[in-house]
């Protein structure tokens, strides 16, 4: 009898979470899907007990954690990031959370990691300058999450690249607030199209890994609102994430996860964010201050020093230190996001197998298209690329290019199909090991070009040079592995790779360098090589994407989402602040970094302001064809500026043009000489023309005023410039006059 009852409940419970059953259940009005998410959340909170509310604001790590003698929650998904129990009597599902910077990730300690599809790095996706690619990639990740039992993804990294040595830059969207916000926002929107909640992270100013847990970021309100916070605001407006993940670092003295300025004043009051704030794993430091200053959910117990939002929060509420109204607000925000994204009407189930329901073939094509459009052609002397039919012998050198492509490490790591192509490389423990996806550039190049291909591992530079000298073309793979928890020591390729490339180029001037990096690198050998491709971390199908660009099957159309400095000396900080080896917390608490040095002049704005000439400017990217721009016009409209221009493919190959619109006040007065106002990417067949349009958001025309919490657009003349990069000569420019205008904090 008990067995029959259990089977009956097992069949009925999923039905309890469908829209039809909910609408008919008058005793539980929050399950009526015709009502708004806010109305439903209000009704649900009123029906919850104190213990149920506490249960909803406290999350567990969902992986065995031996150092702290922590067992995975019984109903959590094995080897995943987080779990918040649901409430069966109320029809509220659990939250099953997974890391998901570039795909559904498995924790590094897993003995049986899940095989998933990996997108290229976030920086690579941003390099496409194609919002549709970002949306499609997000939708793919959301689909794999749903089919494998996850309804909550820790995705949406949008920290600006203030520090090009940052170990997590590969997860993010580059240096410009608009570009990063739009591209990451589209990924979030794609994820949530699968009825999966996505975060946006890391809020805020978590722009380095060195001493990330304690470093105090100094930044003035005006500068922050016009840089990192604006990027996050754009991403939130575009993607409407269900949650914001607060960061590890401190901001102007207070930890980000108990920072009243960030969480209450900016996010919830000024921006009107209706979702909830969850902590990063180990970023909660208190009960009462965290709760009162805006944190809604503690994540990843036992990473924090205490279960602050479990017994501690319950006691604080009972004793009146945290009002019940504040706890109700926390729970409402959480459940509102669950209702708004369909987690109740579209429940996920534990998969029959770890990869059940994933169409790896179809998803491989999604990530391949992303990787192909992300690759940036940085140099192409004498049209060395694409390789012609006359190339009969090719030397492939270094980077494990015979077996796979590199990926970034840490919590974003997606386990490859078939396991890593290069086992046991790098750190044995987090953020390692170094993982290579099984997509061999060498095999794909051989198939694409029909040439004889010979591989050399690059460990002996003399032997590699000898092979290069006897080949028609040499292709050297330069790898820079970066990961969560550490920053790069400098901007050079690690090891002896720069010397290897120099030796190969000396032996054969027809040398192509393919870079697989987490961010910008310097290139001391640049003048001596024939061509350079920045392939980033290209994902599951990266080898094929690289080969198709090299062979000319695909015309490269990626553009840099970040400036490539000529040297570390050009950066606002030559040395990264903070000592990540320090263990004395009294010293750690004093570590600071001053972002007021550059303020809102991040990336290309800093280079413009200081007159530095970078190695490659923001927005740079070559093509196998050429484009001509004309008919630039600009007019004030709807508080912003509407821009249009024509583009013609003047070459002999089909290609994609990225027309970039920059804007600047003729009399100066901004943080830097110009800002990116928008862009449009057009696919054009050889000889064809197209019309592009851009709307410049009013916030990109003004200066933030902290006292009034508004954006002030000064009356005067503005120069609108059309160019192919931030450092390129203008293709066209026009002036227009704007009247003085004040817009609210949300740009309206």
C-alpha positions, 0 to 999 in steps of 0.5 A: 500500500505504501509503495502504491501511495509513493508511486501515486505521489510521484506521478501527481507531484509533477502535475501539481506544478503545471499551469492547468492544475494551478489555475484550478487550485483556488486554495493556492492562488499563487499557482494561478499562472494568469496572475502577475509574478508580483501578485503570486509572490505576495500571496505565496509569502502570506501562506509561508511559515517562518521556517519555510521562509528561512528555508527559501533564503538559505542555499547549500553547495551540492557537491561532496565537500570533504575539507569541511565534512559536508555531504551533498544534500540528498535532493541536490543534483550531484556535483553541482553548485547549489541547491535550495529545497522547494516546498511541496505543500505550496507547489514551490519547486527546488532551485537546482543551480549550476555554474554556467559561464560558457555552458553547464559546468560540473564541479572540478572535484567530480569523479564522474563529470557531466559531458556538456557543450561549451560555448567559446569564452564570454570574451569571444562571444562579445568579439562577435559584436552580434547580439543574436549569437549571444542570445543563441548561445544562451538559449543553448545553455538554458536548453542543456540545463533544463534537459539535465535537471537544472533550473537556475544558472550562475551565468551573465558575467559582465565585469568590465576589463579594467585589468587585462591580466584578470584571470576571469576576463575570459568569462566577461564582456570586455571593456566597454559598458554598452558592448558588454551590457548588450552582449551579456544581456542577450545571453541572459535573455537566451538562457531565460527563454528556456524557463531557467533563471539566470544571474548577472554577476559579479556585482560589483567592481570584481575586476581582479582575482588577486585578493578578491575576497577582501580587496577594497575597491575605491571608486566614486559614485559618478565614475562607477555609475558611468562605467562598471555599474552602467555595464551591469545596468545595461545587462539587467535592462536587456536580459532581465535576470532573475537574480544578481550575484554580489561579489567577494570584494569590498567597495568603498569599505563595505563588502559587496554582499552587505553593501547598502549603497550597491544593493539597496540604493543603486540596484533596488531603489534607483534601478528598480530591480525586482529580482533578488540578490544572492551571494557568491560562494563564500561572500557572505560575512554577517547576518543582520548587516547583510540582510538589512543592507540588501542580500536576499539569499545566502548561497553555497553553505558551507563556503561561508564561515557560518550559516548566517541566513539559517538559524542566525537569521531566524533568531534575528527575526524572532528577536526583532533585529531583522523585521519580518517585513524584510524577510518577507521582501527577501522571499518575495523577490526570490519567488517572484523570479521563479514565477516570472521565469516559469519555474513552477509551470515548467518544472525540471526533472532529474535526468535519466542519465547525466547527458539525457536530452542533449542534442550534441550535434545541433549544439555543436553547430551553435558553438561553432558558429559563435567561435567562427564569428568570434575569431579576430584577424589581427594581421594578414601581411600580403594576404597570407590568409586564407591559405591558397591551393598552392600550399602543399605542406603545413607545419602545425606547432605547439598548443596541443593543436594536434588533439584539441583547443584550450578552455578557461579554468575554474567554476566556468569549466565545462567538461568536454565530450569524451574528456579532456584531450590532454589529461593531467596538465596544470594544477591537480586541484581547483581551478585546474586541471587545464582542459582541452576540448576534443576538436583538433585544429590540425585534423580540421586544417588538414581536411579543409586545405588538403595539404600535408600537415605535420605536427611539432609540440613546440617544446624544442624551438630549434626542431620546430624552426627546422620543420617550419623551414621545410614547410610552405606555411607554419601555424603556431598556436600560442596558448595562455591558460587563465582561470578563476582565483589567479591573475596573469603575472604579465601580458606575455604568453607564458613559458617560452612561447614568445621565443618559439614563435620568434624562432619559427618566424625567423625560419619561415616568414609565412608564419601564422600565429593562432592565439588561444588566450583569456584576454589581451597579450603583447606580441614581441614577434608581431613584425616578423610573422605573416598573420595573427588570429585571436581565437580566444577559448573557442569551445567544443567545436573550436578546432573546426572553427579555426580551420574554416577561417584559415582555409577561407571557408569562413571570412573572419568578422570578429572585432576586439572587445578590449584594447590590446596594450603595447605593454604593461606600462600603458595600464593605470596600474603597472602592478596589480594591487593586493597580495594573494599570498597574505594570510594575516586577515589584519593585513588583508583588510587593509588591501585596497585598489584605487579605481579613481585613477582611471575613473570611468575612463576604462580601456580605450577611453584611458588610452585616448585620454593618455595618448597611448598607442595600443598594440591593437585598439578596441573594435579592431578586426580585419577581413578577407574583403573590404568595406566602404562606408557612406551616407552617415546621418545623425539626428536627435530623437526620443532623448537620444540620437538616431544614426544611419549609414550605408555600407558596401562590400567592395571586395570579392568575398562575402563578409560581415562589416561592423560599423562602429559609431563613436560620439564626443562633445565638441568642447570636451568635458567627458571622462575621455575624448569619445565613447562607443555610442552603438554599432551595427553588424551587416552580412553583405555578399561581394559587391552588395550594399546595406543600410545600418542604423544605430540608436545612441542611448541618452546616458551615453550622451551625458554625465551622471550627476550624483546629487540629483541621480540623473544624467545631464546632457549639456547643450552644444555640438556633438561629433558623431564618428563612424569608424572600424575601430576606436583607433581607426581614422574616421570613415565619416563624421557629422556634427549635430546640436543637442539641447540641454536635457536631463534624463532619469537614472534609467535613461528616460 
